[in-house]
Amino acid sequence: MIVHLPAALDDYTGGQRTCELGARTLEELFALLDERYPGIAFRLLDEVGAVRRHIRVWRDGVPEEDLGAPLRSDAVVHVTLALSGG
């Protein structure tokens, strides 16, 4: 599957914003991302392993919050950051 990451995570990915991984679930995907880019999971997941509230995950263009959701091998996953401020 193809994974797209936001520019805000460039410090972890060395500027790589797209990668290919083979994961069966979002939970596995985040673990594989952390193996490839050490420390990135801390920015994506909170202390109980849930997606942080300012992070959004899109699976094939549909918002996904269930970390156990199955992923197809040809899935496209986008990780985005919510904007805040005033």
C-alpha positions in Angstrom: 0.0 0.0 0.0 1.0 3.6 -0.4 1.2 5.8 2.6 1.3 9.6 2.4 2.7 11.6 5.3 2.4 15.3 6.1 5.4 17.7 5.8 5.2 18.3 9.6 6.7 14.9 10.1 9.7 15.5 7.8 12.1 15.5 10.9 11.2 11.9 11.4 11.1 10.8 7.7 14.0 12.8 6.4 11.7 14.6 4.1 10.1 11.4 2.7 6.4 12.0 2.3 5.4 8.8 0.6 6.3 5.3 1.3 5.2 1.7 0.5 4.4 -0.7 3.3 2.6 -4.0 3.6 0.3 -3.9 6.6 -2.9 -5.7 7.3 -4.4 -3.1 9.7 -3.8 0.5 10.6 -2.3 -0.7 13.9 0.3 -2.7 12.1 0.8 0.2 9.7 1.7 2.5 12.5 4.1 -0.1 14.0 5.8 -0.5 10.6 6.1 3.3 10.2 7.8 3.5 13.6 10.2 0.7 12.6 11.1 2.7 9.4 11.0 6.1 11.0 11.9 5.7 14.7 9.8 7.9 17.0 7.1 8.8 14.5 4.5 6.7 16.3 4.8 9.0 19.3 3.6 11.9 17.1 0.7 9.8 15.7 -0.5 7.8 18.6 -1.3 8.8 22.2 -0.1 7.0 25.4 -3.0 4.5 25.1 -2.3 3.7 21.5 -5.2 5.7 20.0 -4.7 8.1 17.1 -4.0 11.6 18.5 -6.9 13.9 18.3 -5.1 16.3 15.9 -4.3 13.5 13.5 -6.6 12.2 10.8 -6.2 9.0 8.9 -7.8 8.4 5.5 -8.1 5.0 3.9 -8.9 5.2 0.2 -10.4 8.6 0.7 -12.6 7.7 3.6 -11.8 8.8 7.2 -10.8 5.9 9.4 -10.5 5.8 13.2 -10.5 2.0 13.8 -6.9 0.9 14.2 -8.1 -2.7 13.6 -9.6 -1.9 10.3 -8.3 -4.2 7.6 -6.2 -2.8 4.8 -6.0 -4.0 1.3 -2.6 -4.4 -0.3 -3.5 -1.7 -2.9 -4.9 0.7 -0.3 -3.9 4.4 -0.2 -3.5 5.8 3.2 -3.2 9.5 4.0 -2.1 10.8 7.4 -3.1 14.5 7.8 -2.9 17.0 10.6 -5.8 19.1 11.8 -5.1 22.8 11.8 -5.9 25.0 14.8 -5.3 28.5 15.9 -7.0 31.8 15.6 
